[in-house]
């Protein structure tokens, strides 16, 4: 068998091409890759986007509706936009536009054309005059031979102002349409004079803060290319020298905080902003912290869908301070439909959401969201990741009030010089998180702080101790400010699509952000291995930083952490398959392992944690052999139907695989039970279509696993991918053999010219 090539060598790009997001994810190959690239190329260039989000907009209106609770009118979906290009999108709708455009580009890039086209059509419905979107859909339709529909999209692009007829003519996808009257009419419309360009946006003019309110308006806001979000400008109010009241009331924490602020030992809340995003349904009571500035949204801004629900991208500037402390809340949830979830889980599951959460964290911002059914006794802890980017409160509407008061008090209690350093170095949010976690009941030592009790997914309002938080915050000196931990995956094991991972466009990496990393245990191997580095973390001065790696959640017998480097700046982490995990501190069932990393600098406090989370599919049943090889996987086990499996993370796969091995332990393939049918697969992941008398595969077909939306959920299907394999063996005892692609059928030979008609045979002589 010397010199025989591996079967994947013959499959070209379908086996070797990988996306830049996930080297293990299959990329479309051959002609399919070309048409997909052509179909979205114009949109990708024009829109300038590249990450995806889930299509939440179809059911986001079902969120818990608190409209009117604070006297504000309910938000209604904004009307279809008139922008012809991304630069013309109104700034308060630009975050929404970018989020939806990324869904389109990412779905196609990862090989999920059905989801990509559905997302593209939704985006066109919102932005019917966006030329690039119409062209992209026209190319998709032309590729399928739907020429009438493609011409309608080209005509719509021309009507919107598209004027490059030559580019359309040059596209090979439109070549079969060249002589059609509808196509020629669209080209003629593209030769007409172009409509006038849209007026450029007016520069933002800072507005004054009046009576403790900073109102975001179309006049004082602009799009920040530096931050990728809306920036609102305000003039900083001048201190009037009047006696300062940090917190109203006669609670112990109010008396302590007022004494510190009055004596100049604490900074107070001057310069701090608070934003409510639930129509004042769970508003931090005005006057409780009199120095706070309340961020409001004028009616014209709210009419564009801005300012409610998950924080959708805002930075404020107060005078010369570009990143003042900003905290807020949204006591809302997506309450219905198959994709129900809290705002916190929405931020973690919509691709691009974790990156926005990180941007907030690194911009002195922190938001509080109730868990609302995502962390209770019925479903357990359904979060697939833990992060330091936000605070999640146990309960529903109003449960966020304790955290809101805690964050406001922490910000007010910081020493003036400490707070100035935190704001300047954009370490407000990590430091608030550290103090909030140390201020929980029972967390009174470093040992307790490094335990699971200090770092749950969700915080119970009953465990917060605001007086201790004020004391911890006020004791923090500038030299004691801990660094922000930054993580990076250096190496990791990756399953092989079609063999140890099933589902096009699916991968184990879910998100990589500097202080939180999420992985989904999708592969069939028993162990996921990663090498993670924290070397990018820097101290505020020249003091060396060391790192503590702690298992917060998971079976210690199934998780191995091996720190390396002189300061523990990297670690090899091995995580075995977990059937279920108990979630501290309440003992809820969960399906996630958490590893936390803390930075330690001599003379400074332990940092806020950075997290590595590995989530496991809740409804899968697995068995592994003693040697670690997989024996059985039931992807939708009947005994686990009571478990909640997020349909966006875990698409449905209705089959069970029973794995086979040779006597020496080498994989021999698997038998799949699906829809009451039995299918045999080779070790290469090809479905057997012909066997010999010894039941050895002779011919098999390579399979594809497209991800298709179905019944309001996502379903992985099995379809032949085209290439077939032929297996040969070195004698009757060889049960492994080797595979080569089946030769393509020879082209049919041209018919031979008809011979000239022969002379008629003589009539038989009946007399003989």
N, C-alpha and C positions, 0 to 999 in steps of 0.2 A: 504493500500500500504506500510505498515511498513515493513522494512527489505528487500525491493526490491533493487537490485543493479543497479547502473547507467549502461547504455549500454556500456560505454567505458571500464568498468571493464572486460567485456568479450572479448575485442578485443586485449588484451595483448600488445605486443610490438608495434603493428601498431598504437595504440593510445597513449601509454605512453613513448615509446623510443624517445629520443631527441638527437640531435647532441650537441657536446660541443661548437660549434660556436653559435648556436641559439637554446635554449631550446624549442622554439615554432616550430621548423622545424621538419617535420616528418622524422623518420628514417625507412629504410626498415626493415621489420619484417620477422620472420619465415625463411623459406628456402631461400627467396630472399636475406635477409640480409647475410645469410651464404655464398651464392655463390658470392655475390658482395665482401664480405670481403676476400674470398679466391682468387678471381680473381685479386685483386690488392694488396694483402698482401705482396707478394715478392717485388713488385715495391715500395710500401710505405717504407718498411724497407731499401731497397737498395738505394732509392733515397733520403730518409729523408726529405720529403717535406710535406706541409699540407695546403697551401692556394691556391686560384685559380686565374686565369686570363682569360679574354675573348680571343677567338681565333682570335686575330687581324691579325696574320701572313698571313692569306689567302688573305687579301686585303691591307696589309700595303704598298705594292709596288705602290698602287694608290695614295700615298701621293704626295702633291705638289712637283714637282721635280725641285730642284734648282741646280742640278749637273752641274758642269762646270762653274758656275757663278764666282767662285773664282779661277778657274784654276785647281780644283781638279777633278779627274775622278769620275764618278758616282759609287756609291756602287752597287754591285751585290750580290745576295744571296750567302752566303758561301756554299761550296760543302758539301755533307753529311759527318758527322763526323765519325771517326773511333774508338772513345773511347768505351771501353767495360764496364766501370763503371764511376760513376760521378766524382771520383777523377782523372780520365784520361781526362776529358773534358778540352780543352784549356781554360785558365783563361779568355780570352776575349770573350768566348762564354758561360761561365758558368752562367752568369746572365740570358742570353736567355734560356739556358737549364733549370735552376731552375724555371723560369717563366712558361715554357710550361709543365714541370713535375707537377707543382702545379695544373695546370688546370685539369690534369688527376685525381689526387688524390681527389681534392675537388669535382669534378663532381660526382664521385662515392660516396663519403662520404655523399653528400647531396641528394642522390637518383636520379641522373640524368644520368642513364647508357648510353643513346644514345649519349649525348654530351661527356661523358667520353670516350667512345670507339672511337668516331671521333677524339678527342684530342690525344688519345693514338696512333692512326694510323698516325696522323701528326707527332708526336714525333718520331715514328719509322722511318718514311721517312727521318727525319733529322739525326737520330742516329741509323742506321740499325744494328750496332753491339752491341747495349746496351742489355746485356743479360736479365736484369730484365724486360725490356719492352717486349721483345719477350715472356717471360714466362707468364707475365700478360695477354697478348692477347691470348696466347694458352689456358689459363684457361677459359677466356670468351668464346672462340669458342667451347671448349669442353663442357661447360655447355649448349650450344645451340645445341649440337649434331653435330656440323660441324667438324667431326673428321679429314678429310683430311686437312683442313685448320689449325687445331690445330697441327697436326703432322708437317706441314711445318714450323710453328713457333718454335716448339721444335727443329727441325733440324737446323733452323737458329740460335737458341740460342747455340746449340752444336758447330756449325761451328764458332761462335763468341768466344767460349772458355768456355762455361758453363760446369761444370764437377761434378755436384751433381745429379747423376741418381737416387739415393735412395730417395731424396726429391721429385722428380717427381713421382716415383713409389708409394710413400706414399699418394700422393694427391688423395682424393676420386673423384675429378672431372675427373681424368684420368683413373679411374678404368675400365670403359667400353671399353677402348682402349688397354688394356693390351695385348690382343692376336693379335692385328693388326700388320702386317709386318712393316708398316711405323713407328709405335710407337716403336717397338723393334729396328728398325734401328737407330732412334734418341737416344735411350738409349745406344746403342752400341757406337755411336759417342761420347757420354758423358764419356765413359770409356777410351777413347784414352788419350795420354799424353796432359797435358794442355799447351797452348802456353806460351811463356815467358811473364812475366809481363812487363808493360810499364815502361820506364825509369822515375824515379822521377823527378819532376820539379826542375830546377836549381834555386838556391837562387837569389833574385833580387840584382842587383848592382846599387847603386845610380848613376845617371848621372848628368852632369853639366848643368846648365842653361846658354845658349849661346845666346847673342844678343836678350835677352828678350824672348826667346822661350824655353819652357820646353817640350821635345818631349817624349810622352809615347811610350815605346817600349817593346818588349818581354824580353829584357835584364834587364830593371829596374822596372818591374812590377811583382806582385805576388798576389795570392788570399789571402785576409784578412779574416780570420775566425772570427776576432773580429767584423768586420763591415759587413761581408757578401757580399762584393763587391771587385773590383780590387783596389789595392793600388799601386801607382807609387811613387818611391823614387827619390829625387833630392838632390843634395848638395846645400846648401844655398849660394848664391853669397855674396861676401863681399862688403860692402859700399866702394866706391872709394874716397869719400870726395869731389867730384866735386859739383858745384852748382846744386841745385835741381829744376827741372821744373815739377810741378804736373800736369798741364793741358796746352796744347798748345792753341794758338788763343788769341783773344783779347775780348772775351765775358765777361760780368760782372762776371759770375761765375768763369771763368778762372782767372781773376785778383784777385778776393777774395781768391780763393783757393791757388794760387801761393804765395800770401802775407802771408797766414797762415803757409804754409809749409816752406817757406824760413825763417820765424821767429822762427821756431821750435815749433809753437803752434799746428800744425797738423801733423799727422803721415805720410801722403802721402800714396802711393800705393806700397811701397816696401814690398814684401812678399805676395801680393795679386795676385791671379790667375784668369784668364779669359779663358773660353772655348767656342768656337763657334761650334755648332753642326748642321749646315746647309750648309756645304761645302763653307763657307765664303760668302754665299748669302746675309746675313745681318750681316756682320762683324762689330764689334766695331772698328772704324778706327784706324789703327796702328799709333802711335805717338800722338793721342789725349790725352792719359794719359801715358806719356813716362815711368813711373815707373812700369806699369803693366807687369806681366809675362803672356805670351800667351801659353795656354796649347794646344799642337799639338799632332797628332797621326801619327806614322810612317806608311808607306804603308802596311806592313805586319799586323798591327793592324786593319787598315781600311778594309783590305780584309776579315777579320773575322766578319764584320758587326758592328764593335764597333765604336762609336763616331758620330753617326748621329741620329737626331730626339730626342725623349724624353730621358732625362738623364737616363742612364741605369746602374748607379752604379760605381762611381769612387771616391776615396779619394787620395789626394796627401800628401806627407810628404816632407817638405823642411827643411833639416837639422834635428834639434831636434823637430821641430814643426810638430805634427801629423795631425793637423786640421787647416791649414791656411785658410784665407778667399778665397772662390771660388765662382764665379758667372759666368753665361753663358746664352746662348740663343739658340733657334732652331726655325727659321722662316719657319717652315714646317707644314703640316697638312695632315691628312688622307682625301683626297679630293673626293674620289669616293666610290661607294658601299653603302649598307644599313647602314653600321656602320661608315659613315663619321664623323669626329670630329677633333677638334684642338688637339695639343699635350697636352694642359692643361686638356682637358676633357678626353683624353686617359689616362692620369695619374690618374684621379679620378674614372674612370669606370673599368679599369683592376684591378681585385683583386690582391693585392700585390703592386699595384701602389701607393695607398695612404700611405702604410707603407714605401715605398721607398722615397716618398716625405717628410715624417716625418724624416727619417734618414738623408736626406740632410739638413733639417731645423735644426736638432740637431747637425749637424757636420759643422756648419759655412758655409753652402752652400745655394745659392738661384739662381733659374733660371727664365728667362723671356720667355713667349710664347705669340704669337698673338692669339686672340680669333677666327679669321678666320671663320665667319658665325655662330659662337656659341652665338653671342651676338649682334644682329642687328635688324633692323626694320622688317625684313621678318619673322623670326622665333621667335624673342624675345630673352630672356635670357634662354638658354636651359641647362645651368649648373644645376646639381642637388645638388650641395654642394658648399660652400665657405670655403676656407682655408687660413691660413697665410703662407703657405709653398712656394708659388711662386708668381710672379707678372704676371698678364695677361693683355696684352695691347689691346686697342680697334683698330681693323683693321687687316690687313693681313701683308704680307711681308714688313719689314722695320718699322712697327709701334712699334717694341720693342726697337728702338734706343734711344728714350727719357728715358726709364727706365734703359737701360744699362748705359747711361751717368750719370743718377741720382745715381745709386748704386755705380758706380766707384767714384763719387764725395763724396758721404756720407762716404765711406770707407777711402778716403784720408783725409777728414776733421776732423775725430775723433782725439781727443787728444792722444798722444802716450800712456800715462798711461791708458786711457780709452780703447783704442783699445787692448792693451795687456791684460787687464782684460776680455774683451769680448771674445778674442780668447781663453784664458785659460779656461774660464768657458763655452765656446761653446754657447755664447749668441749673436753671430754676426748677424745671420739671423733674430731673433726676434727684435733686436734693429734696424736693417736696415728697417724692415717692419714698425716699429713705426715711424721712422723718415720720411720714404717715405710717409706715410699716413698723417702725420702732415704737410708735405710740399706740400699738394695739395691746390689749390686755395680755399679760404674761410675757411680753417681749421686753425684758429688762437686762439682758446681757448679750454679748456677741454670740454666745452659743445658741441662745434662743433666737436671735436674729437670723442665724444661718439655718434655722429649722423650718420645716414645712408650715408651721403655724403662722409665721410672719409673711408668707408669700402664697396665699391661696389665690385661686382664680377670681373669687368673689369675696368681698369683705362684708361681714355682718355689722350693721350699724351698732349693735349692742357691745361690740368689742373695742370700739374706739374710745380712747382716753384723751380728750382734748387738752386738759391741763398739762399732761406729760408732753404732748406734742409741742405746746407753747414753750415749755421748759427746755426741751431738746433743741428746738429751733433757736431760741435765744442764746443758748450756750455755744452755738457753733461760731467759731472764729474763722476769718478768711483763710488762714493757713490750714484749717481742718476740713475744708471743702473737699469731698472725695471726687475722683474723676468719674466720667461716664464710661462704662464698659462698652467696648465695640468688639463684636465678634465677626469672624469670617470663616466660612467652610473652606478648608484647604484641600481636602480629598474626601471622597465618599464612595461607597459601593452603589452601583446603579444596576437595576434589573434590566434584562434584555427584552425589548418589546416583542410580543408575539410568542415568547417562550417562557419568561418568568414574570411578565406584566402584560395585561390584556386591556386594551382601550386606547385608541389613537388619540394622541394629544394629552394623555394622562402621564404624570410623572410623580416621583416621590417628593421632590422639592415643591413646597407650596409658596413660601416667601422667604426671602433673605433680606433682612434689614439690619442695621448695625447693632441694635440691642435686642433683637428677637429674631429667631430662626424657627421655621416651621417645616416639618417633614411629615408626609403621609406614608404609612407602611403599606404600600401597594404591591410590592414584589412578593414572590412566593418563597424566597429564601428565609430561613429561620432568623438570621441576624442581619441587622443594618449596622454598618460600620462607618464612622466619620472621624476625620481629624479636623479639629476646630482650633483656630488661633485667636488669641486676644491681644496680639502684639501691637495693634493699632491704638490701643488705649494709652493715653499720655497723662501724666500728672500735671498739675498747674505750675510746677517748678521742676527742678532737676532731681527731685527725690525719686528713687526707683519704685516701680509698681510691681506688686506680686498679686497672684490670683488664687482664689479659692473656688474649686469646682465641687458642687454639692448636688447630690441626687435628692430632689424634693418630692418626687412622686414616681413610683414604680417599684417593682420587685428587686431588691438588692441582689438576689441570686441571678437575675436576668439582665442586669445592667452593670457594665464594667467601665469604669472611668480611670484612665491612666494618664495623669498629668505629666508633662514633659517640659524641658527647658529649665534654666536656672531659677526662673521666677514663676514657673507654672504657666508660662504664656501660651501653651497649647496643650491639647489633650486628645488622646484617642478614645473614642466612646463607642462601645459596642452595646447594642440594644437587641435583645431577643424578642421574639413574638410574645405578646401579652394577651391573654384571653380577656382580661378585665383588670382594672386598677382601682383601688380605693382612693377616693379624693379627700385629703385632709382639708380642714379639721372636722368636717361634719360626717365623714365616712360615706359620702355619696359614691355611687358607682360611676366609673368613668372609663375611658378608653384612651388614656394619654399618659406618657412619661414626660416628666419635666426635669431638666438639668439646669441649674442656675450657676452663674459665674459672678463672683464678687471681686472687685478691685480693692486692694489694701495698700495704703501708703503710710509709712511711719509718721505718727503724729496726727493722722487724719482719721475720720470715721470710715467704717466700711461703706462701700458704695451701694447704690441701688443695684438690684440684680439685673443681669441680662439673661435671657432665657433661650434654651434650645428645647423645643417641644416635638415629640414624636407621637402622632395619633394613629390609632389602629381601627380598622373597619369594624364597626360594632356588630354587624350581622353575619360575619364570617365565622365559620367553624373550621379549625385546622388541627391536623395531627402531624407530628414530625417523628421520624425514626430516631433510634438511639444515636445514630451517627450524624444527626442534624439535618438529614435530607427530608424534604417534604414527602408526606405519605398521602394526605388527603386535604383538599380544600373544598368546602361547600360555601359558595359565594353568597347564598341567600338562605341560610339554614333555617328550617322551620322552628327549631328550638330557640332561635334568637330573634324571632319576629317582634318580641316585646321591646327590643332595644331600638332607640331612635338613631337612625343613620341619616345625616345631613345629605339630601339628594344632590346638592351642588358639589360636595366633596366625594361622595361615594355613589357613583352611578350604578344602576341595577345591572346585575349579570346573573341570569337565571340558569346556572349550571353548577355541576359538581365534578371535580377532577380527582381521579384516583391514580396515583403515580406508580409506574412500573420500573423495576431495576433489574439489571443482569445479576448473575450470581456473584460477580466481583464488585458489585456496588455501583457500576456505571449506569447512568440514567438510560432508560429504554423508551421513555415517552409516558403517555398517560391515556386513560380512558375517560371520556367525558360523557356525563349523563345530562342531557338537555332536552326538555320538551318531550319526555318519554322516549327519547332516542338515545342510542349508544354510538359514540364516535371514538375511533382510535386515532391517537396523534403520535407522531414520531418524536424523538428527542429534539428535533429541530423545530418543533411546533407546527408541522405540516399534517393535515388531516389525511389519513390513509384511505385510498380509494381502490387499492388492489394489493392483495397479499398472496404469498405462496402457500404451499401445503403445510409448511412449518410455522405459519402465521407470522412470517417476517414481511415487513412492508416491501412492496415492489414499486408502487407508484403512490405519490402523495401530493396534495396541493397546499401551497402556502396560503395562510388565512390572514385576512384583515379584520380589524375590530373597530369599525366606525362608531362614533358616539353620536346618537341621534335623539333629539328631544321627542318624548313620547308620553302621552297621558299626563302632561304637566310635570314629568320627571325626565331624567336623562337615562338612556338605556344603551348598553354596549351590545352591539350586534356582531354576529359572526358571518363573514361572507368570504368566498374564495377571492384571493388577491391576484390571481393570474398565473404566476410561475408554478410549474409542477416539478417535482423532484423524482428522479429514478434512482432506486437503491440496488446496489450490486453487492455480492458477498464472496468472500474467499473460501468457498467450500461449504459443505452442509453444517459444519460446527460453528461457523461464524454467524453470530446473531446480531452483530453490531453493523457491519458493512459500512458503506460510504455512499454519499448522495451526490448526484450531479443534476443540473437542470435538464429537464426533458427537452430534446431537440424540437425546435419549432417545426410544424408540418411543412413539408415541401410545397412550394407554390404549384398549383394545378398546371399540368402541361397544356399547351395550346392544342386544341383539337386538330387532328390530322386532316389534310384536305380530302374532301369526299372523292373516292375513286370514280372513274368514269363508269357508266353503267355497262355491265357485261352484256354480251350478245345473248339473246334469249335462247334457252335450251331447246333443242328440237323436241317436238311432241313425241311422246312415247309411241312406239309401234305396237298397237294393241293386237296386232296379228301374230306377234312373236310369242 
